[in-house]
């Protein structure tokens, strides 16, 4: 497979009046052609900022640094705005969290879609209109001609999200970044959107970076998963490995918080992770999850914990041996439930 994205040592720093913030602390990721990588974690873990760094959209005064940040072998570090404009849309596209705030309420769906294509693909007004009709039909929007004449507020949440997907596909990019694409949608519409993304990937071979906090979504569409906590990747591997054989206690906590259809008893109390995420300040001097971890030991404070391979491509950031973790009470029940 052709590697689309390569990230090594990505760091994002935000200066404030109270000192420097480090929302992303040196992460390594890659995405292959035709692959879906899900980046999972609770709010504030740095997953959306990581995605924005791939589009050159980290808001000022944020500073992006990395040992390597490349798209199809070409470095994205230090490139100018004109170079970013050639990448955004034609080669890398993004589906943002809330289509109601991403779409301009003052312009029709048609004018917003055709503007992108006329700018990047040099199409005539008629050609762009015809392509917009084709794209809306492709993403399953009924009466596409009527929808092009409507404004965003006249469409349902599910239709607006389909419009965002159509716009992301309009210039035939190689990579789509989907930031919480099913947030606030009902479960039926959510399943339709996820199925649509999977179908489009099969048809076009695009790579997808899926940003989510929902492990149910991950199970539906992801090939590989990176679990983020406090600006670090704490575990990464195939979707099957992460969901059925979690290695990091944070991943275990996320899985215990999910009801499993047919296995979680009605009214049963779901798991939770006590404590709060540490502030993104200062140097990393210990395991960042230590104060919330049920298995923490004194040596967890002995400096930063590296990401190490447990088996094949499965990696975790934890000092516990794999055998010790598998022998802990409740681990077998957890992995059986997610199988």
N, C-alpha and C positions, 0 to 999 in steps of 0.2 A: 504493500500500500504506500501511496505518496503521503509524506508527512506535510500537513498544512501549517500547523502551528508548533513552534518549539519555544518553550519558556524555561529559563534557568535562572534561579536566584532573583526572581522579580520582587522588587521592594517599592513600596509607595509611602512617601513621607509627606505629611501635611503640617506646615508650621502654624502655630497658633500663639496667642498672647500668653498662654499658660505653658508653652513649650512645644516640642515636636510630638506629633502623633505618628504612629507606625501601624496603620490599618492592614497592611500587607507586608509580611516579614520574610521574604526570601522563599518563594514557592517555585517548584519545578512541575511543569505540565507539558503534555503534547497531545495533539489531535491528528488522527490519520484521515485520509480521504475516505468518505463513506461511513465514518464512525460517529457515534454520539457519545460525547463525554459529558457526564453530569457532575456539576460542582454543587455539593450539598453542604448545608450548615445553617445554623440559626442566624437571625438578623444581626448584622454588625460584624460578621466573621470575615468580611472582605471579599466575598464572592462577586458582588456586583462591581466593585472597583477593579477587580481582576479583569472582568469582562470589558469594562470601559477602557482599560489600558490597551486592549487589543484593537480599539477603534480610535485611539488618540483623543479620548473624550474625558479623561480624568480632569475634574474641574480645578481651576487655579484657586489657590497657589500650590496645589498638590504637585509633587515631583515624582516622576517614574524613573527608576533605575533598574538595571538587570544585567546579569552576566551574559544573557542571550534572550532576545525577544525577536523572533523571526517569523515571517509568513512566507511559505513556499521557498524557504532558503534565503530570503532577502531580509535584512535587518530592519526593524521598525524603530530602532533607537535613534533619536536625533533627526528624524526626517521632518521636513517642513509641512506647512498646512496644505500646499498645493499637492504634495505627494499623498497626504492623507485623503484629500478629495478624490484622487484617482483610485484609491483603495475602497473607500466607503461607498457602498452601493454596488459597484461593478464586481468587486472581489470579496468583500466582507460586508455582510448586512446584519442588522440587529432588530430583533423584535423586543420592544420595551415592555416593562411590567404592565402599565396601564394605558391601553390604547386611547382612552378618553382624553388623557393629558398629552399623549404623543401626537395625536392628530389635531390639526389646527381647526378650531370650531368655526372660523370665519370663512373657510373654503370648502367646496364640495369634495367628496371622495374622488371624483374624476379629476378635478384640477390638481389635487395633491399627488395622485398616482402618475398622471401624465407629465407633471413637472420633473419628476425624478428621471423618467425615461428620456425626455427630450434633452435634459441636461447631460446625462451620462452616455446615452446611446445615439444621440444626434438623430432622433426620429422626427418626422413631421407630426403636426398636430393630429392628422387623421391616423397615421400609423400608430402613434402612442395611444389614441383612443381605442383602436382595434385591439391592441395588445392588452390594454387594461380590461376590456371585455373578456378576452381569453383567459387572463389570469384570475379574474373573479369567478368565472365558470370553473376553472381548474381547482380552486379552493372550496368549491361547493356552495357558492352564494347564489341563491335563486334570483331571477329577474335582474341580471347584472347591469343592463342599460339603465334601469330605474335607480339602482343603487349608486351609480356614478353621479347622478344628478342630486343625490341627497347629501345632507350634512352629517357629521359624526353623531350628533345627538339624536338623529332620527333612526339610528341603527341600534340593535341590541348589543349587549356585551360580547356575545359569541360572534356576531357578524363583524363587529369592529375588530376583534382579534383576527378573524379571517382576512379582513382587509389589510391588517398589518403584515400578515404572512404573505399575502399577494404582493405587497409593496417590497417586502424583503426579497422576494423571488424575481422582481421585475427586471433586474439587470443581470440575471443569471449568475449569482455569486458562487464562489467555491466554498465559502464558510458562512453559516448563519449562527449568530449568537442569540439565544432565546432566553431572556431574563424574566423568569417567573411567568411564562406565557399563559398559564391557566389560573392565575390568581383571581379570586372572586367570581369564578365561573361555576355553575352548577356541575354536578358530577357527570351528567350526560354530555353537556357541551365540552367539558374537560376531556372526556374520552374521545370525542370527535376531533378536537384540536390535536391531541397527541397522535391519534391514528392518521390524521392528515399529514403531520410532520414526518411520520415514519414512511408513509406512502410516497411523499415527495422525495425523501432521501433515497428510497429504492429506485425511483424513476430517474433521478438526476445524479446520484452519487455525491451529493454535497456532504460536507462535514458539519456537525452541529455541536455547539457548546450549550448545554442546557443548565441554566442557573435555577436552583430550586431548593426549598427546604422540605419538600414532600417526597419521602422515600417510596410512597406508592407510585408516584409519577416515574421515579427512577426505575422501578421494577418493570414498568410498561415499555419503556423505549430505550434505556441506556445500554451501551455496550460496556463502557468503563465508568468508574465513579471515583471522584476525588472528594474526600470529606475534609472540610475546612473548619478550623476552630481558632479564634483569636488571631487571625491573619496568617495562620500556618496550615499546610496540608498535614493532617494527622494520620490519614490512612488513604491508600489508593489501591485499586485493583479492578478486576472485572466486576460487573454488577452482581453476578452469581456469588462471587467470593465475598463481597461486602455484605450482601443481604443474608447469606446463609452461614458464613464463617467470619463474623466481624472480629477484628484483632484489637482495636483500640477501645478503651472503656467509654469514650465519648460516643463512638458509633453504636456500641451496645446500648447506651442510654437512649439514643435516638430511636433505635429499633424497639426498645421496650415501651416507648411512648405511642406506638402505632397499634391500633386494634387490628387483629387478623381475622378476616371473615371466616366463620365456621369454627374458630378456635378460641377466640376471646369471648368469655361468658358475658351475657347481657348484664350491665350494671357493675362489671368488674372494674376495679381501680387500675388505671393505666400507669405505667412508670413515669418518672420525672427525674430531672437532673437538678439536685439542690445547688444553691449558691448562684453567683452571677459571673458573667464573663469578665476577666480582668481588663482594666483600661489599657488601651494601646499606647502605653508610654514606657520609656526607658528600655534598656537592653534586656534581652531574654537571658535570665540567669538560672532558670530551672524549668521543669515541665510546666507549661502554662495551664494545664488542666489539673494540676496536683491538688489544689484546694477544693475541687469539686469531685475528685475521684474516690470511689469507695475502696480502691485497692492501693491507695497511696502509701509509700514507704519513705523513711528518711532519705534514702539515696536518690529519690526523685528530685531532690533539691540540689543535687550535685552537678550544676551546670545545665546548659541547654541540651535537649534530647534530639539526636539526629533521626532522620527518616531512614529506616533500614529494611532490607528485603527479608520477609518471613518465608516466602516460597515463590519462586518464579518472579512474576511482575507484581505480586502482592507486597505492599510496603506499609509500615506503620511507624509512628513516632511514640514509642513507649518502651520503658526499660524492662517490662515483665517478659519472661520467656514464654514462648507459645505454649509449651507443655504445661506450665503453671497456670496460664489463663484457661486452657481447656479443662483443667481439673477443678475449676472453681464451681461452687454450687450455683445452679441456675443457668450455666452456660449451655449445657446440652439442650435444656428446655427451650432456651431462646433460639438456638439454631434450628431445632426441630420445627418451631413455630413458623420460621421464615422460609422453610424449605418448600 
